[in-house]
Amino acid sequence: MGDVSWIVPTAQCTTACFVLGSPLHSWQWVTLGSTSIAHKGMLHAGKVIAATAVEVLQNPELIEKAKTELKERLQGKSYISPIPQDVKPLVKKMKTRLLSCRNRKLFAAKLDFFEFV
């Protein structure tokens, strides 16, 4: 979200989806994703995001306020990507490699939308 937040106003929603003290990016954390705690937390997050979208759509002035706040926070600074302009994703190379696998039809069906390079 870092790159996007320099260009447009953004918001984040965090909910309780794991047990306190669980190490991040671990097998314990991944396992917790299948629990009722995680399911309830994700449903709650979805409701919060949907309610926020409705609120913004019903009050367009919120968008203008957010744009103004972003402009003030940036103080004239702009985002400069650390990735050079001439670097492009290697999607076609990845697609070619994956298509040479045994499940060719499966990969072809799933990767057709990767034709943007």
N, C-alpha and C positions, 0 to 999 in steps of 0.2 A: 504494500500500500504506500510505501515511502515515495516512489516516483509520482504517483497519482496525486498525493496530498500536496504537492508543490504546484499543481496546475488547477485543481478544482477543490472546493471545500469538501471535506470528508468527515465521516463520523465512524466510530467503532463501538461495538456493543460486546461486552464480555459477560458471561453468565457462569454459574457454578456447574461445571460438567465433569469434574474429577475430584478425587479425594485430596484434601489438604496434605501436603508433604510428599505427594507423588512426584518423582523426578521427571522433569519435562523431557520430551523426546526419548522416552524409554519404553520398554515393552510393557511396563506397568501402566503407563499413561495410555498407550494404544489399547490395552485390554479394557481400561475403564470406559472407552468409547462405546462398548456394547452393554453398559449397565443402564439401569433405569434412571440413575442420577444424570448421566450424560443425555439420555433421551429427553428427560424433563427440561434440562438446561437448554438443549438445542431447540425444543419447541418454544420455550419462553423467548429465546433469542429471536426466533422467527416472528413471533408475535410483536416483539419490540420493533423489529425492522419494518414489518408491515405497517404498524401504527405510525411509525415515523414517516414512512412514505406517504401515508394518507394525510398526515398533518402538513407535510411540505406541499403536497398537491393542493390542499385546501387553503393554504396560506402562502402564496407565491412571494410575499414580502420576506419570508424567512430565507428564501434563496438569495435575495439581494443583500440581506443582513449578513449571511454567511460569506458571500463574495467580498463584501466590504471588510469583514473581520479578517479574512484570508489576506487581502491586500495590505491591511495594516500590519499583520503579523510578519509578512514577508519583507516589509520595509524597503521595497524596490528591488530586492534580490530576486534572481530567477534560478530555476533549476538547470544544472548542467549535468547531463548524463555522463557517468564515468566510462560508458561504453562508446568507443569511437564510432562516428557516423557510418564508416564504410564496413563495419562488422554486421553481418546478417546471420539470422538463425540457420542452422544446418538441417532444416527440416527435410528437405528432399533427400539428403544423404541418409538420414535416419530412416526415412520411408523405404528407401531402396534396400537398406540392410534388413529391415523388418520383413519386407516382402520376400526375402530369400529364405525366410524361415519355413518350417513345415506347414504351419497353419496359414498359408498364403491368403486364402479367401477371407478369413476372419480379419487379418491385419488390413487387407485392402479395403474392406468395408469400414473399418474403424478409422482409417487414416486418410480417407479421401478429402476431408476438410483441411488437411495440412498443405494444400497446394498454394500457399501464399508467398513462397520464395521465388 
